[in-house]
């Protein structure tokens, strides 16, 4: 192998690929990235067997070849060649020479034959604006469970509902749902469960993507294919909870407040929450205020009041303040609406005038 490639493009691809490499005791090859020089381009591949990615970069190829090199060392060296416009890669079966702007390194490598392949997407696909997919995932993924005891709860659920794509996640203590308009949804989008940890990588992957991508789902895999990009994730087998039946339809109390006021109050009260992050939310109809308070045996107690438009009964419940804080970035409107079905009952949050996002929080018992 002997090629010349633009350093900035190589750095970006290798840094993203490195995140998917892993230290695997029985398969040490997974701590590498695979470099394949062929047909005037450089392919950068990484996988941890749970998900994988490929980036295709334009390159001046003098001699074709393939080699796997340690992801961390290679990425760090290329990143520190800050003054170089291009990088020359020259290698054989077990060593890679990297040079640029007066610097040079010889990195020990491994045979490309030992590197796992990434399943290629097959079957039907549909085109999608990557920012729409990014918005849907980012709006809900934080509500999923972090453990593996119930895989269906450690996932983001995607499905089609008429002309909308539905994204949902829950850890059984809270639930987030986001709906994105997409007319082709009912035709080509099958229901699926994406692992939460893989969703985090998909979000990073899509942040800089502007051009339309193609998505595939089938054979237990979900794939995203774009310009010089391929990402594949395994899907979780299971059934997502039928959450629609637990979302209240009628409410005894409602309060509307500015989102920034709510966020400021939560930050103040978080200083005094206990080890369970517990706080009390009280709607005071007479004073037209939402009162948020918390008490800690170690630090003391605090209270913050928010001016709000209130209707219905006065109400009070205890909640995990982190759960409410987490959802606020997903609310696009300036004002937040709080809805209760009764004292000590779940709380439903959303944006005023925005029906695309709703968030249900279960109460805490003292």
Residue pairs with C-beta under 8 A, 6 or more apart in sequence:
1 35
1 37
1 63
1 64
1 65
1 66
1 67
1 89
1 90
1 91
1 92
1 96
2 37
2 61
2 62
2 63
2 65
2 88
2 89
2 90
2 91
3 37
3 42
3 59
3 60
3 61
3 62
3 63
3 88
3 89
3 90
4 59
4 60
4 62
4 86
4 87
4 88
4 89
5 42
5 57
5 58
5 59
5 60
5 86
5 87
5 89
6 57
6 58
6 85
6 86
6 87
7 78
7 81
7 84
7 85
7 86
7 87
7 100
9 57
9 58
10 42
10 44
10 57
10 78
10 87
11 75
11 78
11 79
13 44
13 55
13 57
14 33
14 44
14 71
14 74
14 75
14 78
15 75
15 79
16 53
16 55
16 204
16 205
17 33
17 44
17 45
17 46
17 53
17 55
17 71
18 33
18 46
18 71
18 72
18 75
19 46
19 201
19 204
20 46
20 47
20 48
20 51
20 52
20 53
20 201
21 30
21 31
21 32
21 33
21 46
21 47
21 48
21 71
21 72
22 30
22 31
22 48
23 30
23 31
24 30
24 31
24 48
24 49
27 49
27 116
29 68
29 110
29 114
29 115
29 116
30 47
30 48
30 49
30 116
31 70
31 71
31 72
32 46
32 68
32 69
32 70
32 71
32 109
32 110
32 115
33 44
33 45
33 46
33 68
33 69
33 71
33 74
33 75
34 43
34 44
34 45
34 46
34 66
34 67
34 68
34 112
34 115
35 42
35 43
35 44
35 66
35 67
35 68
35 69
35 89
35 91
35 96
36 42
36 43
36 45
36 65
36 66
36 112
37 43
37 59
37 61
37 63
37 64
37 65
37 66
37 89
38 61
38 64
38 66
39 61
39 64
40 58
40 59
40 60
40 61
41 56
41 57
41 58
41 59
41 61
42 56
42 57
42 58
42 59
42 61
42 89
43 54
43 55
43 56
43 57
44 54
44 55
44 56
44 57
45 52
45 53
45 54
45 55
45 115
45 118
46 52
46 53
46 71
47 53
47 116
47 118
49 116
50 195
50 197
50 198
50 233
50 234
51 198
51 201
51 231
51 232
51 233
51 234
52 116
52 118
52 231
52 232
53 118
53 205
53 229
53 230
53 231
53 232
54 118
54 229
54 230
54 231
55 228
55 229
56 228
56 229
57 228
65 91
65 92
66 112
67 91
67 92
67 93
67 94
67 96
67 109
67 110
67 111
67 112
68 109
68 110
68 111
68 112
68 114
68 115
69 91
69 96
69 107
69 108
69 109
69 110
70 107
70 108
70 109
73 107
74 96
74 98
74 107
77 98
77 103
77 105
77 107
78 87
78 98
80 103
81 87
81 100
81 101
81 103
83 101
84 100
84 101
84 103
85 101
86 100
87 98
87 99
87 100
88 97
88 98
88 99
88 100
89 96
89 97
89 98
90 96
90 97
90 99
91 97
91 109
93 109
93 111
94 108
94 109
94 110
94 111
95 106
95 107
95 108
95 109
96 106
96 107
96 109
97 104
97 105
97 106
97 107
98 104
98 105
98 107
99 105
118 230
118 232
119 219
119 221
119 223
119 232
120 230
121 214
121 216
121 218
121 221
121 223
121 225
121 230
121 232
122 216
122 218
122 219
123 216
123 218
124 188
124 216
124 218
125 188
125 214
125 215
125 216
125 225
126 184
126 187
126 188
126 189
126 214
126 215
127 212
127 213
127 214
128 182
128 212
128 213
128 214
128 215
129 212
130 206
130 209
130 210
130 211
130 212
130 213
130 224
130 226
131 206
131 209
131 210
132 165
132 180
132 182
133 202
133 206
133 213
133 215
133 224
134 203
134 206
134 207
134 209
135 178
135 180
136 158
136 165
136 167
136 178
136 180
137 156
137 167
137 194
137 199
137 202
137 203
137 206
138 203
138 330
139 167
139 176
139 178
139 330
139 357
140 156
140 167
140 168
140 169
140 176
140 177
140 178
140 330
141 156
141 169
141 196
141 199
141 200
141 203
142 169
142 176
142 326
142 327
143 169
143 170
143 171
143 174
143 175
143 176
143 326
143 327
143 359
144 153
144 154
144 155
144 156
144 169
144 170
144 171
144 196
144 199
145 153
145 154
145 170
145 171
145 172
145 196
146 154
146 171
146 196
147 154
148 154
151 193
151 195
151 236
151 237
151 238
152 193
152 236
152 238
152 239
152 240
152 241
153 170
153 171
153 172
153 241
154 195
154 196
154 197
154 236
155 169
155 193
155 194
155 195
155 196
155 199
155 236
155 238
155 240
156 167
156 168
156 169
156 193
156 194
156 196
156 199
157 166
157 167
157 168
157 169
157 191
157 192
157 193
157 240
158 165
158 166
158 167
158 189
158 191
158 192
158 193
158 194
159 165
159 166
159 189
159 190
159 191
159 192
160 166
160 182
160 185
160 186
160 189
160 190
160 191
161 179
161 185
161 186
162 185
162 186
163 181
163 182
163 183
163 185
163 186
164 179
164 180
164 181
164 182
164 185
165 179
165 180
165 182
165 185
165 189
166 177
166 178
166 179
167 177
167 178
167 179
167 180
168 175
168 176
168 177
168 178
168 240
168 243
169 175
169 176
169 196
170 176
170 241
170 243
172 241
172 362
173 320
173 323
173 361
173 362
174 323
174 327
174 359
174 360
174 361
174 362
175 243
175 246
175 247
175 359
175 360
176 327
176 330
176 357
176 358
176 359
177 243
177 357
177 358
177 359
178 330
178 356
178 357
179 355
179 356
179 357
180 356
182 189
189 217
190 217
190 218
191 240
192 217
192 222
192 235
193 235
193 236
193 237
193 238
193 240
194 202
194 222
194 233
194 235
194 236
195 233
195 234
195 235
195 236
198 233
198 234
201 231
201 233
202 224
202 231
202 233
205 224
205 229
205 231
206 213
206 224
209 226
209 229
211 226
211 227
212 226
213 224
213 225
213 226
213 229
214 224
214 225
214 226
215 222
215 223
215 224
215 225
216 222
216 223
216 225
217 223
217 235
220 234
220 235
220 237
221 232
221 233
221 234
221 235
222 232
222 233
222 234
222 235
223 230
223 231
223 232
223 233
224 230
224 231
224 232
225 231
246 346
246 360
247 348
247 358
247 360
248 339
248 341
248 345
248 346
248 348
250 341
251 312
251 339
251 340
251 341
251 348
252 312
252 313
252 315
252 340
252 341
252 342
253 283
253 310
253 311
253 312
253 313
253 314
253 315
253 339
253 340
253 342
254 310
254 311
254 312
254 337
254 338
254 339
254 340
255 283
255 290
255 308
255 309
255 310
255 311
255 337
255 338
256 308
256 309
256 335
256 336
256 337
256 338
256 352
257 290
257 306
257 307
257 308
257 309
257 335
257 336
257 338
258 306
258 334
258 335
258 336
259 328
259 331
259 333
259 334
259 335
259 336
259 351
260 334
261 306
261 307
262 290
262 306
262 324
262 328
262 336
263 325
263 328
264 304
265 290
265 292
265 304
265 305
265 306
266 279
266 292
266 321
266 324
266 325
267 325
268 302
268 304
269 279
269 292
269 293
269 294
269 302
269 303
269 304
269 321
270 277
270 279
270 294
270 321
270 322
270 325
271 299
271 302
272 294
272 295
272 296
272 299
272 300
272 301
272 302
273 279
273 294
273 296
273 321
274 294
274 295
274 296
274 297
276 320
276 364
277 320
277 321
277 322
278 294
278 318
278 319
278 320
278 321
278 364
278 366
279 292
279 293
279 294
279 318
279 319
279 320
279 321
280 291
280 292
280 293
280 294
280 316
280 317
280 318
281 290
281 291
281 292
281 316
281 317
281 318
281 319
281 338
281 347
282 290
282 291
282 292
282 293
282 314
282 315
282 316
283 290
283 291
283 308
283 310
283 313
283 314
283 315
283 316
283 338
283 340
284 290
284 291
284 310
284 314
285 310
285 312
285 313
285 314
286 314
287 305
288 307
288 308
288 309
288 310
289 305
289 306
289 307
289 308
290 305
290 306
290 308
290 310
290 338
291 303
291 304
291 305
291 306
292 303
292 304
292 305
292 306
292 321
293 301
293 302
293 303
293 304
294 301
294 302
294 321
295 301
312 340
313 342
315 340
315 342
315 343
316 343
316 344
317 340
317 343
317 344
317 345
317 347
317 363
318 363
318 364
318 365
318 366
319 347
319 361
319 363
319 364
320 361
320 364
323 361
324 347
324 349
324 361
327 349
327 359
328 336
330 357
330 359
331 349
331 350
331 351
331 354
331 357
332 351
332 354
332 357
333 351
333 352
333 353
333 354
334 352
335 351
335 352
336 349
336 350
336 351
336 352
337 349
337 350
337 351
337 352
338 347
338 348
338 349
339 347
339 348
339 349
339 350
340 346
340 347
340 348
344 363
345 363
346 360
346 361
346 362
346 363
347 360
347 361
347 363
348 358
348 359
348 360
348 361
349 358
349 359
349 360
349 361
350 357
350 358
350 359
351 357
